């Protein structure tokens, strides 16, 4: 041991409350003085490790059974560090974009009673801070803290991760660790190393540009200045600021607009800038005895909401649900005024249909759908774009995945693809490259990947059919050819008017079903009906499914959701006859079927096929 004293540190992924993977060698690492001898104690075992001349050290602990809490003690003879409350269990890496990142606090319309007082010391999450780096893979995370489930922390847990972990613990009774690395809006390219990106090709110009010293910082500074100028100009030009939000402002000469509705097709369609909306509501004495919540659905793009002149809520972008608690004393018995300032940044503004627009409290409910007064506050050019560098190739891989190399995981849970639907045909190849990249980086060549197929979602204006999500789902279906992968079908639990459906409980529980079969080797029904064979029988198409147990279960709707086409390639709705594990399809418009497709829409509506376990079949298309 040298005489030079240097603080002992562990990598950021290690800390109080951490969960380590059971039944696998456990690697821990960090820094200390050069050429020091460190003594490590854990679970009544003692280990010794020598540091490198650089001060780096790494120690491999033997595989351990589940249990805890334990203490990890590291000393060099004159100083020590102690990591407390350590658990051994199953650790899962949560990757993807916003629907994996999506926190419990965005699901309360469905699960508030279930999560309100949740407390579970054996379910823990480490949320990796969002960091991108284009120069090289980072050696360590920029921060992060392991947290167990309590009423105070659960709101920040990944909803998919939490419901998966809850079902996992109920089944196996071992601690569950979640390492959350998902970042909203990220395409899959952001989650691969520069070396893999170069092998794929097509990104060379971007990679070179972002690596230039100062380029990212200079771009961010310039774009933020432009954005701030835009908002300052908007506020300076807005005729309503400081007056139109007030309760007694006279809006008799304002026009009428029906909420909810898109601005498309109205005189507001071309407006970028601010538009004010006002509505009077009458509140009873009895309603004021309850906690009141103002719901304004979802708004494109940003909003500020005033009640009787008092700001009660604001949201800066289109996706979050507008749920604004009304502070005590803001509303009075009798007539009250809601003033809503909507900022349309780009494209067409509006109010998303199918959401709740109301004031609610206790048993009382005031519907806010209907005519509102409106007036344009200011018109602007489109808001300048901010470059989302976290979306660029290799950035978040370098900052958030590379530093986890060596940490042992039971598997990966992956929910991503929405940001790749612009060019969906290449997704299967990209995903295969990413899976191999992560397995290599993490040092687990057979690391299981369980992923979520995109749900139903209306991607196009009403009356226009979208297919890009359907194509990407097909690419995800093809990805099952990758060894040690499993896919959850969610075509039945999306929300056509919301990119972020709240039903994350079913997603998490279905992921566990896949894990139980694929990873834990249980004989359990984990998937819906699987198309085994498709053939032509005269003027009909015959489909044979497996995994249907006691027969296909059909949830009827306005159509079968099956389509067939002949030599001309024009698809027609098909009549479907169901018999056990087979489906017979035909159409009077098609004499000799060539191709069959099922639920082939971004937002399919129609018969959905299930098995007795309640699991849906994946959308597909197949040539006969």
C-alpha positions, 0 to 999 in steps of 0.5 A: 500500500502506498503512503499517498492517501486518496478517497475511495469511490464507487461508480455512481450506479452503486449506492445506498438502497441499490439492488444487485442481481442474484445468482450471477457474478456481481462486479463492483468498481470505482477509484482510489489511490494508485496501487492501493490494496482495498478490503471489501466485506459483504455478506460475511465474506471478505475480498481484497483487490489491488488498484491500478496505477490509475487508481481504477479498481474492479472486483468480482463477487461470487453469485449470491441468492436473493436477500437483504438488506445488507451492508457493503464495506470498503476500506484501505486501512485508514478510511472506509466507505459504507453502502447500506440497505443493499438488496440482492434480487432481479434487476431490470434495465428499462429503456426506450422513450416517453412511454417507458419514462411515463411516470405513475403521476400521469396515470392517476385517472386509472390508478390513484386509489391503487398507488396513493399509499403504496409502500414497498421497500423491496421495489426500487428504482434508479433513474439515470440522469439524461446525459448525451455525449458525442465525444466518447462513451462515458465511464460513469453516470452523472448522478442518480439515486436508488429509491424504494417505493413510498407514497412520496417517491412512487409518482416518479417511478416508471409506470410500466416498470412499477407495475411489472415490478409489483407483479414480479414481486407478487410472483417470486417474492424477491427484491426488484431493481429498476434502472430507468434509462428511457428518454422521451422522443428518442429514436433508436439511433440515439441508443447505439454506439458510434461504432455501430452507427458507422457500420449501419451507415447514413449518419456520418455527416451528423456524427462528425458535426456533433463531435466538433468542439463547441458545436453543441454548446454554440448551437444550444446558446444560439437557439435558446436566444432565438426562442427567448426572443420569440416568446418575448416578442409574443408577450410584447405583441399580445393584446390580451396580456394583463387584461383579457384574463380578468374576471370582469373584462368585457368580451361581448364582441368576441367570436365563438369557438366550440371546445374541444375541436381542432383549429383546422378548418376554422379561421384559427387554422393559420394562426401561430401565436396566441389565442385567448378563450373565455367562458363563464361558469356558475359554481354552487356553495355546496361544490366549494366544500370540495377540492376542485379540479379543472380539466382541460383535456390536451391542448396544442401546444401550450397554455396558461389558465386563469380563474377570475384573473388568477393563474391556476396552471400552465403547461409548456407543450402539447402532451401532458393532460391538463389537470389543474387543482383549483386553489382555495379562495380563487372561485366564489359562489355564483358566476366565475370566469375561466380565461385560457391563453393558448400558444400555437407554436407551429402547425395547427393548434387545437383542443384534443377531442375525447378528453375531459373538459370540466370542473369536478369536485366530490359528486359535482361536475361542470361540463366545459364542452361547448361554445367559448368566446375567443380572440386572437392575441398576437400572430407570429411566425413559427417558433424556431426549432430547438435541436434536441441533441438527446435524439442524435445518434450515439449521444445518450448511449455514450452518456447513459448506457456505456457507464452501466457496462459491467452491472448485471441485469436479469433482462431489458424491458424496452418500449420505443418506436414512436420516433422511428415511425417516419421511416418504419421499414428499417426498424427491425435491422436497427433494433437487431443492431441495438440489441447486439450493441447493448449485449456486448456493452453490458457484457451479457451476450444472451441478455433477454430483451422484452419489448412492447409493440406499439399500441393503437393511435390515431396518427393522421387527421380524421378521415385519413388512414395512416399505415406507418405505425402498422409497418413498424409493428410488423418490423417489431414482429419480425424482431422476434427472430432475435434470440432471447427476445419476447414481445408484448402486443398492446393493440387493444390498450392504446388511446386513439387520441393520446400518444401516451395511453394511461393503461401501463398496468396491463403493459407491465403485467404482460411483460411479466408473463413473457418473462415468466415463460422466456426467462423463468421457464414456466409453462404459462400462456404469455402471448395471444394467438399466433398465425401459424399458416395461411393458405388459399382455398378457392376464393377464400383464405384460410388462417390457422392460429396456434396459442389459442387454448380453447379457441379464438376469442373475438371481440366484435366491432363494426368490421372484422378488421381483416382485409384481402386483396387479389392480383390488382392489389386493392384491399377489401374488407373480408367477412370472417368465419371463426372455428376453433383455431381457424379463420376463413376469410372471403369477399365478393370483390376478391375472386382469388385472394393473394394477400391477407392483412389484419388490423393493418391501420395505425389505429385499427377499429374492428374485431380483435382476436384474443385467446382465453387468457385475454391476450391479443393477436399481433396485427400482421400481413401475409402473402398466401 
